């Protein structure tokens, strides 16, 4: 078994591809929202935010969170020459 999974001090683990997996609490903190909000989004399928389900555990890849942030970034363009 992977040594990082055995490490109980950190709840973040590394997936087989070497990508960091975060708990729901850690992912919510990363996004600046409540963990319950992520739970609602997952159950209602409100956003296309991928997650990994292992038993009852729900984990999020940091790369998926970064892609979610990028996909939901609103860029304000210069309209009418106003700066």
C-alpha positions as CSV (number, residue, x, y, z in Angstrom):
1,X,0.0,0.0,0.0
2,X,1.2,3.5,-0.8
3,X,3.0,5.1,2.2
4,X,1.1,8.4,1.8
5,X,-2.2,6.5,2.3
6,X,-0.9,5.0,5.5
7,X,0.1,8.4,6.8
8,X,-2.8,9.3,9.2
9,X,-1.5,12.8,9.9
10,X,-2.6,14.1,6.5
11,X,-5.9,13.3,5.0
12,X,-4.8,14.3,1.5
13,X,-3.5,11.3,-0.4
14,X,-1.9,10.7,-3.8
15,X,-3.8,8.8,-6.5
16,X,-2.1,6.3,-8.7
17,X,-1.4,9.0,-11.3
18,X,0.4,11.1,-8.6
19,X,-2.4,13.7,-8.4
20,X,-3.3,15.0,-5.0
21,X,-6.7,13.8,-3.6
22,X,-8.4,16.1,-1.1
23,X,-11.2,15.3,1.3
24,X,-14.4,17.2,0.9
25,X,-13.4,19.5,3.8
26,X,-10.0,20.2,2.2
27,X,-11.6,20.7,-1.2
28,X,-14.2,23.1,0.2
29,X,-11.5,25.1,2.0
30,X,-9.5,25.2,-1.3
31,X,-12.6,26.7,-3.1
32,X,-13.5,28.9,-0.2
33,X,-16.9,27.3,0.4
34,X,-18.5,25.0,2.9
35,X,-18.2,21.3,2.7
36,X,-22.0,21.0,2.8
37,X,-22.1,23.1,-0.4
38,X,-19.9,20.5,-2.2
39,X,-22.2,17.7,-0.9
40,X,-25.3,19.5,-2.3
41,X,-23.5,20.2,-5.7
42,X,-22.6,16.5,-5.9
43,X,-26.0,15.1,-5.0
44,X,-27.9,17.7,-7.2
45,X,-25.3,17.4,-10.0
46,X,-25.4,21.2,-10.1
47,X,-21.9,21.6,-11.5
48,X,-19.7,19.3,-13.5
49,X,-17.1,19.0,-10.7
50,X,-15.6,15.5,-10.8
51,X,-15.0,13.6,-7.6
52,X,-13.6,10.2,-6.6
53,X,-15.9,7.9,-4.5
54,X,-14.1,5.2,-2.5
55,X,-16.7,3.5,-0.3
56,X,-18.3,6.3,1.6
57,X,-15.3,8.6,1.1
58,X,-15.6,11.4,-1.4
59,X,-12.3,12.8,-2.7
60,X,-11.5,15.5,-5.1
61,X,-8.4,15.8,-7.4
62,X,-6.7,19.1,-7.0
63,X,-6.3,19.3,-10.8
64,X,-10.2,18.9,-11.1
65,X,-10.7,21.8,-8.6
66,X,-8.2,23.9,-10.6
67,X,-10.1,23.1,-13.9
68,X,-13.4,23.9,-12.2
69,X,-12.1,27.3,-11.1
70,X,-10.7,28.0,-14.6
71,X,-14.0,27.0,-16.2
72,X,-16.0,29.3,-13.9
73,X,-13.8,32.3,-14.1
74,X,-15.6,35.3,-15.6
75,X,-13.3,37.6,-17.6
76,X,-14.5,41.2,-17.8
77,X,-13.5,42.6,-21.2
78,X,-12.9,46.3,-22.0
79,X,-16.4,47.4,-23.2
80,X,-16.8,50.7,-25.0
81,X,-13.3,51.9,-24.3
82,X,-13.9,52.3,-20.5
83,X,-10.9,51.3,-18.4
